[in-house]
Amino acid sequence: MEILSIKKHYTIENNRFHDVINETLNSGSYNESLYYKYTLMVTIQPKKEDFLSMLYYKAFWESIGDRKDIYPAEKNTYTFLMSLMTAIDFIYEATPPLLQSKIKESIISIDNIVEILTTYLLEDNPDRELRVGIFFKKNGMYNYGGIWNDSNDKTQMIRSIVDKGGYQPSIAYVDIDDGNSFKQYIISAPINQLNRIYGIIKDLYITHVFVVKATSLIQQDIVNIKGYIDDYHAKEYALKTLDTECFNTLKMLE
């Protein structure tokens, strides 16, 4: 996954706190609560294998009740928001211990923080690859050890029927439907189809992501995903392809 840019995020709330945050940084009297409110915008360009990390990101933040998302940008790029506090934490972790005492005098403004992030993550330096790994982990883009559960192992049961002769189709079904506007979906797909799947579930709130390792060299790992929508009628058109995936799964089971 390539980081293309890290910039200030211009919003009404960020603008409201911008000058105050700079004053706290300049004085050395940190205010962590404010730093969590202020966001920076990160633009990335993922490879096919990176879509799994992007799903982990969505599930990680959903699991701790701090919902964050990744937004499509242009030319196969995406953006996500990172709090200024997360950026500061990253700088401390990515800086050698002998130099950490100098950090406080170096980050005296939001612009200084963006400059350090740019130096650490975008410019050529010996520790860049290590720092990029730390950066994505700080932002929840890693396998944080979630578990998989669905109703009575229904996903595994469906796969036992449709996975024949090395054929591993993507499957999906509506797991919970309250009859109003809430739907919970289960999606299961070979890992090599994940970039396509990511596009059709982007409107879901992802809660679980779990990789089932292949038991054969000729098969792909399977990625199981659980997600929900609580305003289905407002986004029914956007979920049309996912609903078609559910319909096709039922057809395979006939």
Rosetta blueprint (number, residue, H / E / L):
1 M L
2 E E
3 I E
4 L E
5 S E
6 I E
7 K E
8 K E
9 H L
10 Y L
11 T L
12 I H
13 E H
14 N H
15 N H
16 R H
17 F H
18 H H
19 D H
20 V H
21 I H
22 N H
23 E H
24 T H
25 L H
26 N H
27 S H
28 G L
29 S L
30 Y L
31 N L
32 E H
33 S H
34 L H
35 Y H
36 Y H
37 K H
38 Y L
39 T E
40 L E
41 M E
42 V E
43 T E
44 I E
45 Q E
46 P L
47 K L
48 K H
49 E H
50 D H
51 F H
52 L H
53 S H
54 M H
55 L H
56 Y H
57 Y H
58 K H
59 A H
60 F H
61 W H
62 E H
63 S H
64 I L
65 G L
66 D L
67 R L
68 K L
69 D L
70 I E
71 Y E
72 P E
73 A L
74 E L
75 K L
76 N L
77 T L
78 Y E
79 T E
80 F E
81 L E
82 M E
83 S E
84 L H
85 M H
86 T H
87 A H
88 I H
89 D H
90 F H
91 I H
92 Y H
93 E H
94 A H
95 T L
96 P L
97 P H
98 L H
99 L H
100 Q H
101 S H
102 K H
103 I H
104 K H
105 E H
106 S H
107 I L
108 I L
109 S L
110 I H
111 D H
112 N H
113 I H
114 V H
115 E H
116 I H
117 L H
118 T H
119 T H
120 Y H
121 L H
122 L L
123 E L
124 D L
125 N L
126 P L
127 D L
128 R H
129 E H
130 L H
131 R H
132 V H
133 G H
134 I H
135 F H
136 F H
137 K H
138 K H
139 N L
140 G L
141 M L
142 Y L
143 N L
144 Y L
145 G L
146 G L
147 I L
148 W L
149 N L
150 D L
151 S H
152 N H
153 D H
154 K H
155 T H
156 Q H
157 M H
158 I H
159 R H
160 S H
161 I H
162 V H
163 D L
164 K L
165 G L
166 G L
167 Y L
168 Q L
169 P L
170 S L
171 I E
172 A E
173 Y E
174 V E
175 D E
176 I E
177 D E
178 D L
179 G L
180 N L
181 S L
182 F L
183 K E
184 Q E
185 Y E
186 I E
187 I E
188 S E
189 A E
190 P E
191 I H
192 N H
193 Q H
194 L H
195 N H
196 R H
197 I H
198 Y H
199 G H
200 I H
201 I L
202 K L
203 D L
204 L L
205 Y E
206 I E
207 T E
208 H E
209 V E
210 F E
211 V E
212 V E
213 K L
214 A L
215 T L
216 S L
217 L L
218 I L
219 Q L
220 Q L
221 D L
222 I E
223 V E
224 N E
225 I E
226 K E
227 G E
228 Y E
229 I E
230 D L
231 D L
232 Y H
233 H H
234 A H
235 K L
236 E L
237 Y L
238 A L
239 L L
240 K H
241 T H
242 L H
243 D H
244 T H
245 E H
246 C H
247 F H
248 N H
249 T H
250 L H
251 K H
252 M H
253 L H
254 E L
